[in-house]
Amino acid sequence: PNRNRKSKKILTQLEETMKIIKNKRKNNTISLEVQESHDALIEGMNVAFKRVVKKSSVQGFREGKVPRDVFEKNYGKDVLIQEAMIDIVNDAYRAAIAELNLDVVDYPKNLNVSEYKDQQPITFTCDVDVMPEVKLGKYKGLKVEQMDPNVKDEDIQGQIDKLRENFAEYAAIERTAKQDDIIRCDIEAKMED
């Protein structure tokens, strides 16, 4: 729950700093290229630190009470960058989908996040399957043939016979087989004894 609240805060900030660089559609797949500012990464690292530090322990400090500079010396900055990148890509993806108003039908495919470079924006690409676009052809002026409203007795009898056949129940009877009977039998065939 706490992560969701912070994630919503980041999502709001992302909508202000995120840029959709490419938005190319091929059939029902849209290829996205999204760029997020380095400032969003810094904010994401702050949020990630608060989440990760709770599980970290360094000698001389209580668990979860490690200062950030000591944490980075012991665990490295890469842990925070990786955690922040995951959050930023997820949130930027959701923000891009919302901004483009896409009807997504599946998880993103071919996700490729650019390599982290200090003070550079974060860029990622992905392919997203969306609902197909429906394009109407020429429908004005089409002529529809009106069916004959008169129903004949043999048409009604034909429908009744079809219903009877579909819902018929079969029962075993003892008599000589006739046309259209369903026969159940055991057959034994021999050739030369």
C-alpha positions, 0 to 999 in steps of 0.5 A: 500500500505504501509503495502504491501511494509513493508510486502515484506521486511519482506517476504524477511527476512523470506525467510532467517530465515524460516525453513520448519520442516515437509512437508508431503503429503497425496493425494492432501493435504500437511501438513506443519510445519513451524518455524520462528525465534524470530528475525523475531518476533522482526522485525514484532513487530517494523513494527506492532508498526508503524502501530498500533500507528497511531490509538492509543491515550494516554493522554499527547500525540498527536494521533499517536505520542505515544513513544513505551515504553509508548504505551506498558505500556498503551496497553501492549506488547501483542497487538504488539505480536499478530499483528506481529504474524498475519503478520509473519504467513501469510508471512511465509506461502507464503514463504513456498508455494513459496519455495516448489513450491506448486500449492495451490488451497484453503486457508490453513486449520487447522491452529495452531500457537504455543503459544508465549514464550519469545526468542523462535521461532514461529512454526505453522502447517497447511494443504494445498490443492494442485493440484493433482499429475498426474502419467502416467502409462505404455503408451509405446507399447500401441496399438491403433486400427485404425478405418476404414476410409471408411464411408458408405452412411447409416452412413452419413444419420444416422448422418443427421437424428440425427441432424434433430431430435435435431434441429427440431422445432415443430408446431401445426397442425390440423389432426389425430395423427400419430406415433411419434407425440407429443400430447398436450391435456387436459383429464378429467376422471370420475368414477361413475358420 
